[in-house]
Each structure stands twice: as structure tokens, then as C-alpha cells.
Amino acid sequence: MKVDIFTLKRQYEEIKDELKGPIENVMLSGGFILGEDVGLFEKEFAEYCGVKYGIGVNSGTDALFLACLACGIGQGDEVITPSYTYIATSLGISMAGARPVFVDTEEKTYCIDVTKLEKAITKKTRAILLVHLYGHPADMDPIMQIAKKHKLKVIEDCAQAHGALYKNKKVGSFGDAACFSFYPTKNLGAFGDGGMVITSSEEIKDRMSLLHDYGRKGRYEHIIKGYNSRLDTLQAAILRVKLKHLNEWNEKRRKNADLYTKLFKEAKLDMILPYEESYAKHIYHQYTVRVKNRAVLMEKLADKGVRTLIHYPIPIHLQECYKELGYKKRDFPVAEKCCEEIMSLPMYPELTEQEIRYVVEQFKTT
Ligand SMILES: *Cc1c(COP(=O)(O)O)cnc(C)c1O
């Protein structure tokens, strides 16, 4: 048997008839840039997340970058962010001209360690940019309290957490702004790049509207030097169809995760399984486990047709591109340990019970 870490083919088979009409409508309308579906999807997705506004952009990275600018963050500012995440999180901060200041990871949820957050604050700190990693929400209450106390903006990186809940509220509805990616493999993915910034602040929404579309007010009237970062109409039309399935797909991911966890627990293997805090509804963008003998295990699994990946092998503070910040090994021991032990197993809504059982069996025999 072959079990890939990810496939979009099954999802496409399931919805291809639903997609035909909306895609054809875009083709016939000719409104490829900022066409009707963009505004409708912005509204529908903001509503889904429980906020007032959505502004579609080119990618999740652009969402982070432009959200920083829209929050008034720039040169000379510091933004607190986890070291253990995908590189795009901190690149967004860097693109805005600010300096990322890293904080270690909490070992169970893999999100930013809120007990270490306050120590990272300096006079230059302007914001906290946190990540709901793998689909598990960060601990928002203490984060919002610290932000309020120090008058910091809060930006949520929700690129892996479309539909995840913190205390029964959608992630993305807590911060001043939240950033989503619609990269094809995300829980809500387009057929190409795409992203969105959501917010309930009219001020941030207005700034985002300028920033992502050449800084223009009228057709040829430019108030600021903006950027060209828009969500394609075609992608918006596709995402509108997919959004209707998101809850059901997330539930299937949760069911798959539960089965993995049950089988691994029964097998009593020496490994650390994903954890779900009592305040959290995890949507399992990734199902990650931690093991001691990762390299050997991954190779053996590959031999048996099971593809796995490492999210992420290098913490951001040790990435070459950030060497000018002067961080060194041992600065964030939890993040570094996770990078050595973590591995992601096949996870998507359409994964079958038989496939999950097969994956767990291979763990038992290696
Ligand atoms: C995917 C991802 C991004 C970047 O999104 P793109 O659309 O690929 O630019 C940012 N942050 C996290 C945590 C991600 O997983």
C-alpha cells in the first residue's frame, strides 16, 4: 500500500461538478481582477471567522507583511513571534522593515510559550505576531492580556488554522488583524496562491484596501505607495465553493486524528502524540508526532510506502537568513528539541481508516 502525506486529487473528485459553474462564470464575466467573487468571498470568510472585514491578497506571506504595515509596524520596531513556525511568519515582519524577536515554544501545543512572552518585550516592541501552529490555537487570553498591558498590537497567523476554535470562538477573531493563507495544501486551499487579512477594525481595513491595490482611492488617484497584492477572482470563486465544505473537512481531519491517536495509544509506542488543550478545537492541519529515532523511522516508513515530512527541521532563530540577529544554538531549547524530533504523518480529510491503520502498523513493525 502507498499512503502519501497529502493529496488533493480526492477532494477535487468530490467537488469538481460544483466547481464547473463558478469557474465558467468567472471566465465568461472577464472580471479576473477584483471581480464579484472576491468581494463575496471576503465577506463570507470574514463572517465565517466572526469578524467584520476581509481583504483578499496574493498569499499568506503578503497577508502577514501587509497586516504588519496596516498595523503601523515598520523600520525600528520589534515584533514578538515564535521561533518554531514556518519561515513566512517572520518574513512578513522582515518585509515590513521590523525586527522579529523570537520566543520559545510551549511543548505540548507547539504554540508560542506565553510564560516567556513578557520577558521579550522592550521599548521598541510594537506587536505580538503569534501562530496557531498545525491547527491548534495559541493561548489567546493571556496573550491579549499582555498585549493590552503593554499597548501592543496582536496579529494572528492563522495560515494553518482555518476554522480552529479557542474557547468556542474562531481563531482570527481575537487580534487586531489575522492572516490566512489559501496555499493549496492548507485546510482551505485555492488552486494556486492566495491569502487574506481579516479584521474588525475599520481603520485597518481601510489601510489594507489601499496597501493591497496600489494605494489607490479612485481609479488613477494614489494616496500612498501601495503594492499589487490581490486575490484572483478565479481563486475566490473556487474558495467560495470550498468554504461550504470546510467544517465537514475539518471534522473528518479530527476523526482521522482521533483514530491515529487511539491506535498509537493501544500500541503503546515510545512517542509523543498531538495534544488538544481543554480550551481548544484543533483542526489538524498536520498530525505531528515526536520520536527519538526519526531519521531511521522515516526511511523505514518510506520503504513501506508511507510518506512523512518534517515541519520544521530548523527553528527560525537558527536560519541562515536571520544570522544578523545574532541568535545561537540553545537560545530556545524547546523549539530546537521539537525540530529534532517532530514528524508529520499523512493527514487530509479523505484519508481512509484502512490507510490510517496501515500507517500505524508500520510504526509497530519498525
Ligand atoms: C503557509 C504558511 C504561511 C504562508 O502562506 P503562503 O500563502 O504560502 O505565503 C505563513 N505562515 C504559516 C504558519 C504557514 O503555514
The ligand as an SDF file (V2000), in Angstrom:
LIG
                    3D

 15 15  0  0  0  0  0  0  0  0999 V2000
    1.6830   28.5490    4.7350 C   0  0  0  0  0  0  0  0  0  0  0  0
    2.0660   29.4520    5.8420 C   0  0  0  0  0  0  0  0  0  0  0  0
    2.3180   30.8060    5.6340 C   0  0  0  0  0  0  0  0  0  0  0  0
    2.4980   31.4210    4.2890 C   0  0  0  0  0  0  0  0  0  0  0  0
    1.4760   31.3080    3.4100 O   0  0  0  0  0  0  0  0  0  0  0  0
    1.7310   31.4250    1.8330 P   0  0  0  0  0  0  0  0  0  0  0  0
    0.3650   31.5400    1.2880 O   0  0  0  0  0  0  0  0  0  0  0  0
    2.4320   30.1790    1.4050 O   0  0  0  0  0  0  0  0  0  0  0  0
    2.5530   32.6420    1.5910 O   0  0  0  0  0  0  0  0  0  0  0  0
    2.5270   31.6070    6.7520 C   0  0  0  0  0  0  0  0  0  0  0  0
    2.5140   31.1010    7.9870 N   0  0  0  0  0  0  0  0  0  0  0  0
    2.3160   29.8000    8.2310 C   0  0  0  0  0  0  0  0  0  0  0  0
    2.3010   29.3100    9.6300 C   0  0  0  0  0  0  0  0  0  0  0  0
    2.0890   28.9280    7.1610 C   0  0  0  0  0  0  0  0  0  0  0  0
    1.9000   27.6240    7.4060 O   0  0  0  0  0  0  0  0  0  0  0  0
  1  2  1  0
  2  3  1  0
  2 14  2  0
  3  4  1  0
  3 10  2  0
  4  5  1  0
  5  6  1  0
  6  7  2  0
  6  8  1  0
  6  9  1  0
 10 11  1  0
 11 12  2  0
 12 13  1  0
 12 14  1  0
 14 15  1  0
M  END
$$$$
